[in-house]
Amino acid sequence: MAKIDDFAPFPVKDQLPGVEYCVSSSPNWPEGIVQGFQHYIVMLGTTVIIPSILVPLMGGGDVQKAEVINTVLFVSGINTLLQSLFGSRLPVVIGASYAYVIPALYITFSYRFTYYLHPHVRFEETMRAIQGALIIAAIFHMVMGFFGLWRILVRFLTPLSAAPLVILTGIGLVVLAFPQLARCVEIGLPALIILIILSQYLPHLFKCKRSICEQFAVLFTVAIVWAYAEILTAAGAYNKRPDSTQLSCRTDRSGLISASPWVKIPYPLQWGRPSFHASDAFAMIAASYVAIVETTGSLIAASRFGSATRIPPSVLSRGIGWQGVGVLLNGLFGTATGSTALVENTGLLGLTKVGSRRVVQISAGFMIFFSIFGKFGAVLASIPLPIFAALYCVLFAYVASAGLGLLQFCNLNSFRTKFILGFSIFIGLSVAQYFTEYLFISGRGPVHTRTSAFNVIMQVIFSSAATVGIMAAFLLDCTHSYGHPSVRRDSGRHWWEKFRVYYTDTRTEEFYALPYNLNRFFPSF
């Protein structure tokens, strides 16, 4: 006979249970190094995809693409260290952001660059314009963070309004998952199946407390499927296939190994002096706003997967400020894109149950090392992209599940809660899909005024599902039934009230305190 306790609801948890290593704890050094290398492998997909899109359009060849990829890796390593040491102190990897791709394309196709007939000259001039726009956007980013403007806004976040943000941060990049996997389904689908079996089924089958397969499922999956792809390539399986298939499936078509230098240290202004244009800067500022929103979703998910308490608004604003420093470094070094907290690496925290800050810092060391010794890094960067897409199918889903977990603080029996949650997720996905499809079909966005910079700003903001979703959820949560006595409890605000101020909860100091007792110099943080 069932007991009464069997029908009791599950208790609400401020911290996620079942995590092997929380933010402030660390595995032993051998395990930490392997886990850090795994984070490096996961972030390579985004690092390779964005320069592969932008550099050829800017006029660059394989050599320039390899140099930009190494520069992105180098700056990402520095930014990850800055974020984990002085920013949010959460185990997030700071890497290249897709939010900046549309403004970068807007600059690339600007009429003023058609006068440069030599591709290399056009590449350098375009890169300098992107650098100047990133530097201006970084100032906006740092003002929002260090001056506490973002802190004022996120103080009004509740579990109800944060849930759509985190959910859409996870599934907003769905176009990079299965659609990219399907470009070479013969290696992408096996990678997805192997990852699921290794991470979800084998640990329970062998009934071991801590399974090696669960901890290092990504490494095993990449190694097995990459070897399989090498065999298919060597056997000539793709010799008579279309060029698009060969580019996605073959392991010898990236052109990175031959183009990468053996040793080269990226340095600021390596492409020349940045140029500044007002319209470029405004477009980049819009992308910077989107990156702030998406980073906020990733940081909230990382705090859950790291078994930390809710990240205080002041710490979140501090993290955004240091991310702005990262965007400034992107502009100075010339990465062709800005920075964000990578969603895939946040999902890896949930897959491995290792939310250690030290592991992410070790991964930053790998980024810097392989960016300097380019030949070695190019070997790993030549992994076929459908393999990364298979990883994203699982890792993005983990981040979305972190958003669903926030609903435990809300009253899901309230029709107000149901409306805000359902509407914000639906409108976020549908509006972003509309803007994206319109751009691909017609070559321009649905907003086409005489001011091209304004058109790009609207396209950047409304192409982001997370940005549209949080704007809808935030507005509705703050205005719908305002003043009704049950609203505060239904939205879960009372659960997060104690984390609005840094020193209210004693656990906050454990997870988010700055090193070297720097908190005494920044009392607001």
C-alpha positions in Angstrom: 0.0 0.0 0.0 1.3 3.4 -0.9 2.3 5.7 1.9 1.0 9.3 2.2 4.5 10.6 1.7 4.6 8.9 -1.7 2.1 11.5 -3.0 3.7 14.5 -1.4 5.2 17.1 -3.8 9.0 17.2 -4.2 10.6 19.9 -2.0 11.9 23.1 -3.5 15.7 23.2 -3.7 17.7 26.5 -3.6 20.7 24.5 -4.7 20.7 21.7 -7.3 21.4 18.3 -5.5 23.4 15.5 -7.1 26.3 17.7 -8.4 29.7 16.0 -8.0 31.7 19.2 -7.7 30.1 22.6 -7.0 31.5 26.0 -8.0 33.9 26.3 -5.1 35.1 22.7 -5.0 37.6 21.1 -7.4 38.3 17.5 -8.6 41.9 16.2 -8.4 44.3 17.6 -11.0 44.4 14.7 -13.5 40.6 14.6 -13.6 40.4 18.4 -13.7 42.8 18.6 -16.7 40.8 16.1 -18.7 37.5 17.9 -17.8 39.1 21.2 -18.8 40.2 19.7 -22.2 36.6 18.5 -22.7 35.4 22.1 -22.2 37.9 23.2 -24.8 36.7 20.6 -27.3 33.1 21.7 -26.8 33.8 25.4 -27.4 35.7 24.7 -30.6 32.5 24.3 -32.7 31.4 27.9 -32.2 35.0 29.1 -32.5 35.4 27.6 -35.9 31.9 28.2 -37.3 31.8 32.0 -36.9 35.1 32.8 -38.5 34.3 30.3 -41.3 31.2 32.3 -42.1 32.7 35.8 -41.8 36.3 35.6 -43.0 35.6 34.4 -46.6 32.9 37.1 -47.0 35.4 39.7 -45.7 37.9 38.7 -48.4 40.1 36.5 -46.4 41.4 33.1 -47.3 42.4 30.0 -45.3 45.4 31.8 -43.8 43.3 34.7 -42.5 40.6 32.3 -41.3 43.2 30.3 -39.3 44.6 33.5 -37.8 41.2 34.7 -36.8 40.3 31.4 -35.2 43.6 31.4 -33.2 42.8 35.0 -32.1 39.3 34.0 -31.0 40.8 31.2 -29.0 43.4 33.4 -27.4 41.0 36.1 -26.4 38.4 33.5 -25.2 41.0 32.1 -22.9 41.8 35.5 -21.4 38.1 36.4 -21.1 37.3 33.1 -19.4 40.0 33.6 -16.8 38.8 37.2 -16.2 35.2 36.1 -15.8 36.0 33.2 -13.4 38.4 35.3 -11.3 36.9 38.8 -11.2 33.5 38.6 -12.9 30.6 36.4 -11.9 33.0 33.7 -10.5 30.8 31.0 -12.2 32.2 28.2 -14.3 31.3 29.6 -17.7 33.4 29.7 -20.8 33.4 33.1 -22.6 33.6 32.6 -26.3 32.5 33.9 -29.7 28.9 35.1 -29.9 26.4 34.6 -32.8 24.7 37.8 -31.8 27.4 39.8 -33.4 27.3 37.9 -36.8 24.5 40.1 -38.3 26.2 43.4 -37.5 29.5 42.0 -38.8 27.8 41.0 -42.0 26.2 44.5 -42.2 29.7 46.0 -42.0 31.2 43.5 -44.4 28.6 44.2 -47.2 28.9 48.0 -46.7 29.1 49.9 -49.9 32.3 51.6 -48.9 34.3 48.4 -49.1 33.5 47.7 -52.7 36.3 50.1 -53.8 38.9 47.7 -52.5 39.6 45.2 -55.3 42.4 43.2 -53.6 40.7 40.6 -51.3 43.4 40.9 -48.6 43.1 44.7 -48.4 39.3 44.5 -48.2 39.7 41.9 -45.4 41.9 44.2 -43.4 39.7 47.3 -43.9 36.6 45.4 -43.0 38.2 43.9 -39.9 39.3 47.4 -38.8 35.7 48.6 -39.1 34.4 45.7 -37.1 37.1 46.3 -34.5 36.0 50.0 -34.1 32.4 49.0 -33.7 33.2 46.4 -31.1 35.2 48.9 -29.1 32.3 51.3 -28.9 29.9 48.4 -28.1 32.3 47.4 -25.3 31.9 50.8 -23.7 28.1 50.3 -23.6 28.6 46.8 -22.2 30.8 48.0 -19.4 28.5 50.9 -18.5 25.6 48.5 -18.2 27.6 46.2 -15.9 30.0 48.3 -13.8 27.6 51.2 -13.3 24.9 48.9 -12.0 22.3 49.6 -14.7 21.9 45.9 -15.4 21.7 45.2 -11.7 18.7 47.5 -11.4 16.8 45.6 -14.1 17.6 42.0 -12.9 16.5 42.9 -9.4 13.0 42.6 -10.7 13.5 39.2 -12.2 11.5 36.4 -10.7 11.7 32.6 -11.3 8.7 33.0 -13.6 10.3 35.6 -15.8 13.7 34.0 -15.6 12.4 30.6 -16.7 11.6 31.7 -20.3 15.0 33.5 -20.5 17.0 30.3 -19.6 14.7 28.0 -21.7 15.1 30.2 -24.8 18.8 30.6 -24.2 19.1 26.9 -24.5 16.8 26.3 -27.5 17.2 29.6 -29.2 20.2 28.3 -31.1 18.4 25.1 -32.3 19.4 25.9 -35.9 23.0 24.9 -34.9 21.9 21.5 -33.6 20.0 19.0 -35.7 19.9 21.0 -38.9 23.7 21.1 -38.9 23.8 17.4 -37.9 21.6 16.5 -40.9 24.2 18.0 -43.2 26.1 14.8 -42.7 23.8 12.4 -41.0 26.1 9.4 -41.4 28.5 10.8 -38.8 26.2 13.2 -37.0 23.5 10.7 -36.0 25.9 8.1 -34.7 27.6 10.8 -32.6 24.2 11.7 -31.0 23.3 8.1 -30.3 26.7 7.3 -28.9 26.7 10.4 -26.6 23.2 9.5 -25.2 24.2 5.9 -24.6 27.5 6.7 -22.9 26.1 9.5 -20.7 22.7 8.3 -19.8 22.5 4.5 -20.1 25.9 3.0 -19.4 26.2 4.6 -15.9 22.9 2.9 -14.8 23.7 -0.3 -16.6 27.0 -0.8 -14.7 25.5 0.7 -11.5 28.8 2.5 -10.6 28.8 5.5 -8.3 30.8 7.7 -10.7 31.0 6.4 -14.2 34.0 7.3 -16.4 31.6 7.2 -19.4 29.3 9.7 -17.8 32.1 12.1 -16.9 33.9 11.9 -20.2 31.1 11.0 -22.6 31.9 14.0 -24.9 35.6 13.0 -25.3 34.7 9.3 -26.0 32.0 10.3 -28.5 34.3 12.8 -30.4 37.1 10.3 -30.5 35.0 7.4 -31.8 33.1 9.3 -34.4 36.1 11.3 -35.5 38.0 8.1 -36.2 35.0 6.8 -38.0 34.8 9.9 -40.2 38.5 9.6 -40.9 38.0 6.0 -42.1 35.1 7.1 -44.4 37.2 9.9 -45.8 40.2 7.7 -46.5 38.0 5.0 -48.0 36.7 7.5 -50.6 33.1 7.4 -49.4 32.6 11.1 -50.3 34.7 11.3 -53.5 31.7 11.6 -55.8 29.4 13.5 -53.5 28.3 17.2 -53.9 30.7 19.8 -52.6 28.4 20.8 -49.7 28.4 17.2 -48.5 32.2 16.9 -48.8 32.7 20.1 -46.9 30.5 18.9 -44.0 31.6 15.2 -43.9 35.2 15.0 -45.0 38.0 15.5 -42.4 40.5 17.1 -44.8 38.5 20.0 -46.2 38.8 22.6 -43.5 42.1 23.9 -44.8 43.2 24.9 -41.3 46.1 22.6 -40.7 48.1 23.8 -43.7 47.2 27.4 -43.2 47.9 27.6 -39.4 51.4 28.8 -38.3 53.5 26.6 -36.0 53.9 29.3 -33.4 52.3 32.8 -33.3 51.1 34.9 -30.4 48.1 37.1 -31.3 48.6 40.7 -30.3 46.4 43.9 -30.2 45.8 45.9 -33.4 47.4 43.1 -35.5 45.2 44.1 -38.4 45.9 47.8 -38.1 44.3 50.8 -36.5 40.5 50.4 -36.0 38.1 52.7 -37.9 35.0 54.1 -36.4 31.6 54.7 -38.0 28.4 55.7 -36.2 26.1 53.3 -38.0 28.4 50.4 -37.4 28.7 51.2 -33.7 24.9 51.3 -33.2 24.4 48.0 -34.9 27.1 46.4 -32.6 25.5 48.0 -29.5 22.3 46.2 -30.4 24.3 42.9 -30.6 25.9 43.8 -27.3 22.5 44.1 -25.7 21.5 40.7 -27.0 24.7 39.2 -25.8 24.0 40.6 -22.3 20.6 39.0 -22.3 21.9 35.6 -23.4 24.8 35.7 -21.0 22.4 36.3 -18.2 20.5 33.2 -19.1 23.7 31.2 -19.2 24.9 32.5 -15.9 21.6 31.6 -14.2 21.8 28.1 -15.6 25.5 27.8 -14.6 24.7 28.8 -11.0 22.1 25.9 -10.9 24.5 23.4 -12.4 27.3 24.5 -10.1 25.0 23.9 -7.1 25.3 27.5 -6.1 22.5 29.8 -4.8 20.7 32.3 -7.0 23.3 34.7 -8.4 22.8 38.1 -6.8 22.0 41.0 -9.1 25.2 42.8 -8.1 27.3 39.8 -9.0 25.4 39.4 -12.3 26.1 43.0 -13.1 29.7 42.6 -12.2 29.9 39.6 -14.6 28.3 41.7 -17.4 30.9 44.4 -16.8 33.8 42.0 -17.1 32.2 40.6 -20.2 32.3 44.1 -21.6 36.1 44.1 -20.9 36.1 40.9 -23.0 34.3 42.6 -25.9 36.9 45.4 -25.6 39.6 42.8 -26.0 37.8 41.3 -29.0 37.8 44.7 -30.6 41.5 45.3 -29.8 42.8 41.9 -31.0 40.4 41.6 -34.0 38.2 38.6 -33.6 35.4 39.7 -36.0 32.9 39.0 -33.3 32.1 39.8 -29.6 31.9 37.6 -26.6 29.2 35.7 -24.6 28.9 32.9 -22.1 28.8 29.8 -24.3 25.6 27.9 -23.9 27.2 24.6 -24.9 29.7 24.7 -22.2 27.0 25.6 -19.6 25.2 22.5 -20.8 28.3 20.4 -20.3 28.2 21.3 -16.6 24.9 19.6 -16.4 26.0 16.6 -18.4 29.1 15.9 -16.3 27.7 17.1 -13.0 31.0 19.0 -12.6 30.4 22.7 -11.9 33.9 23.5 -10.7 35.4 26.9 -11.3 38.9 25.4 -11.6 38.0 23.1 -14.5 36.9 26.1 -16.6 40.1 27.9 -15.7 42.1 24.9 -16.9 40.1 24.9 -20.1 41.2 28.6 -20.6 44.8 27.4 -20.4 44.1 25.0 -23.2 42.6 27.8 -25.3 45.6 30.0 -24.9 48.1 27.1 -25.5 46.5 25.9 -28.7 46.0 29.4 -30.0 49.7 30.0 -29.8 50.8 26.6 -31.2 48.5 26.8 -34.2 49.3 23.6 -35.9 48.2 21.5 -32.9 45.1 23.5 -32.4 44.2 23.2 -36.1 44.1 19.4 -35.9 41.4 19.6 -33.3 39.6 22.4 -35.1 39.3 20.3 -38.2 36.7 18.0 -36.5 33.7 17.9 -38.8 31.0 20.3 -37.6 28.1 17.7 -37.6 29.9 16.0 -34.7 29.7 19.3 -32.7 26.1 19.6 -33.8 25.3 16.2 -32.3 26.9 17.4 -29.0 24.8 20.6 -29.1 21.5 18.5 -29.3 22.2 17.3 -25.8 24.0 20.3 -24.3 21.5 22.9 -25.4 18.8 20.7 -24.0 20.5 20.7 -20.6 20.4 24.5 -20.5 16.7 24.5 -21.4 16.1 22.0 -18.6 17.7 24.4 -16.1 15.1 27.0 -17.1 12.3 24.4 -16.6 13.8 23.7 -13.1 13.1 27.3 -12.1 9.4 26.6 -12.3 9.6 24.6 -9.1 9.5 28.1 -7.3 6.3 29.1 -9.2 2.6 28.2 -8.7 1.9 26.3 -11.9 -1.8 26.0 -11.0 -2.2 29.8 -11.5 -3.6 30.8 -14.9 -1.5 34.0 -14.7 1.6 31.8 -14.5 0.5 29.6 -17.4 -0.2 32.6 -19.6 3.1 34.4 -18.9 5.1 31.3 -19.3 3.4 30.0 -22.4 3.1 33.3 -24.2 6.7 34.4 -23.6 8.1 31.1 -24.9 5.8 31.0 -27.9 6.3 34.6 -28.9 10.0 34.4 -28.4 10.4 31.4 -30.7 7.8 32.6 -33.3 9.1 36.2 -33.6 12.7 35.1 -33.9 11.8 32.4 -36.5 9.9 35.0 -38.5 12.7 37.5 -38.6 15.3 34.8 -39.4 13.2 33.2 -42.2 12.4 36.6 -43.7 16.1 37.5 -43.8 17.1 34.2 -45.5 14.3 34.4 -48.1 14.3 38.0 -49.1 17.9 39.0 -48.2 16.7 41.7 -45.8 14.8 41.9 -42.6 11.1 42.7 -42.3 11.9 46.2 -41.0 13.3 48.1 -44.0 13.3 51.8 -43.4 15.6 54.3 -45.1 18.0 54.0 -42.2 19.9 50.8 -42.7 21.5 50.8 -39.3 18.0 50.9 -37.6 17.0 48.0 -39.8 20.0 46.0 -38.6 19.3 46.9 -34.9 15.7 45.6 -35.2 16.9 42.4 -37.0 19.6 41.7 -34.3 17.2 42.2 -31.4 14.2 40.3 -32.7 16.2 37.4 -34.2 17.1 36.4 -30.7 14.5 34.2 -29.1 15.9 34.7 -25.6 15.7 38.5 -26.0 12.2 38.6 -27.3 11.1 36.1 -24.7 12.5 37.9 -21.7 11.1 41.2 -22.8 7.7 39.7 -23.0 8.0 37.8 -19.7 9.5 40.7 -17.8 6.9 43.2 -19.0 4.0 40.8 -18.3 5.3 39.7 -14.9 5.8 43.3 -13.7 2.4 44.6 -15.0 -0.1 41.7 -15.1 -2.4 41.8 -12.0 0.0 44.2 -10.4 -0.9 44.6 -6.7 -2.8 41.4 -6.4 -1.8 39.7 -3.1 -1.1 36.3 -4.7 1.1 37.5 -7.5 4.3 37.6 -5.3 4.0 34.0 -4.3 2.7 32.7 -7.7 5.8 34.1 -9.5 8.2 32.8 -6.9 9.5 36.2 -6.0 9.5 35.3 -2.2 12.0 32.5 -2.9 14.5 34.8 -4.5 14.0 37.8 -2.2 16.8 36.9 0.1 19.3 36.9 -2.8 18.5 40.4 -4.0 21.2 41.8 -1.7 24.7 40.3 -1.6 25.1 39.8 2.2 21.6 38.6 3.0 22.4 34.9 2.6 25.6 33.5 4.1 26.1 31.1 1.2 26.6 33.9 -1.2 30.1 34.7 0.1 31.2 31.1 -0.5 30.3 31.1 -4.2 30.7 34.6 -5.5 33.3 36.4 -3.3 36.2 38.0 -5.2 39.6 36.5 -4.6 42.3 38.2 -2.6 39.7 39.8 -0.4 38.9 42.3 -3.1 35.3 42.6 -2.0 36.3 45.2 0.6 37.3 47.5 -2.3 33.9 47.0 -4.1 31.3 47.0 -1.3 28.4 47.2 -3.8 29.6 44.0 -5.4 
